[in-house]
Structure formats: C-alpha cells, structure tokens
Amino acid sequence: MARSADQFRPTYWAPNGVASIDFDALRKRGLSRLLLDADGTITQICKMVVPEDIAQNLRAAQDSGWEICLTSNAHLWFMASRIEKLAEILKCQYVAHYWPYPTKPNRKALKKAMSEMNGATLGNTLMVGDQFGTDILGANRLGILSIWVPSIEPIPLWKKITLEVINQRRLRALGEIPEAPTRVC
C-alpha cells in the first residue's frame, strides 16, 4: 500500500536551517515547546559540537520562554549518552529513543519527549528536524506543527547531489510549503 505524500508534508520549511528560524514570531502564534532533532538538524552525526549560530538562536528562544527537548533515534542505549551531553550544552531536556523502545516516527516516542517539557500540548508544541520519514512523519502522526530543515551533515558531493535531487522531488511532490518565519540577523 502506497503512503500518501501528505504524511510527509511539513507545516513549514526553513531553507537556511535552525539558525534562521524566528522563534519569537512562532511564539506569537501560540507555540512555546520545541521537539528538536539532533543529528543533521543541529549537529553532525557523532559530533559534540553545535554550530554557534544555531546555539545562539536556540538560547535566544529559551530566553524568550521556549522550552526545548532534544529528541533523537540513538539506535542503541550507549549512544544515548551523546544526546545527554548535547542537552547539557544547550541546557535543555532530552529523550534518546533506542531499541527496543519506540523510536521516531512512533507517536509514543514523541509523546515521551513532550512529557519532559512542562505544559507541552499538541497545540503549543513544534517539531524541527531534517528527516521527512522520522521527524516530519512523526509530527504529523502526533498532530503537531513541524519545520523541515536541510541537513547540516557534510556529505560527499555525489551523495549531496543525490539527496538534493531526492529532497527537491519530495518538496515538489508535496506542493507549496510555507517558509518558516525567518529572523533578521
């Protein structure tokens, strides 16, 4: 059975990544809780560094009242310690999903992450991630708003071209997607 492309439709997209998202504008729309994917969204896979422009925008969001929970499919329990350390760097909550527990895009995984934030509801929570099949699909299954961002993962040129073609096809198949509010730097 073929899946409808709409299952993978983000509410918004941020072509310039997490650093460009205007969290103040989103807060004015009633959002204040953020489920934030780690790998590819705010850091490279297996790295402990969050680029300064991303970290700065997330700190500004927290200063304006956003509560953040990192959510990552860590695959194995011992990989979860890296997500915990990233959460310490960003001073936020975290949930590392790993086998045999539910992982994204499972609703239970995202509900678990939401439970880590005070007052998180379906109406005030936003998911930001770089993967259509885990982050965006999970947000849609749960019924929360989402922002898709291109991955920050450095990849070989041939693979980058391939992924860009795939993502552009996905975006075309989904039709027009509004751009997320962008902050002025």
Steps between C-alpha positions, in 0.01 A plus 500: 500500500646835395526777756352837424760771452299717740623289792843650436384860454658739750301798620794723404848469362807702592739488202777665705473266797432536872713813534257691277173408675324791671383338821353830627261512202402136562445573869252772399310223320458310828799268478744470791620139518757361257579139416837533330674227304875483561693323222497688173278774645722670760817292490682250284458129572732385781620858568476696824505845340196717431587782257502834682229661286263212579587497871454878518154485340393218733627693807304807384190280462544366852549854633165594344318211669547200273558164665707258291530122502759334277357187345720252319491144377823394671455140373680342799490591869870590523461759222248685714774648719606723208148645478506558877827697463356707215200578721737613775676732253166650392355493854189315391315174551565194285361161406715253311282236338661160451409138445299327642304814591293697248700729272398787271262511315305304764252719690604347831859617447393860440246493784783388729708799387203735551457366855849633582381860446269681742164577347565351157178446305423412142405864445819664631766253384711519184730234349811609308701242310682410180339165422163466327463134600562541874468861618229631269302176475513467880375855550215441257403171664493675837313803369755775570648767275839441340786672323723311259859622471770379260759278669821666616684171464804535273472229242692413184404708197346207308282410797412864566384540140298179527340606829430848366324349199299268727406780739408736215277227353342447840436871538352521148279198569375667817412821320546844645621501859508832683840619611546521876525849650859615455689718743694803386868466583 
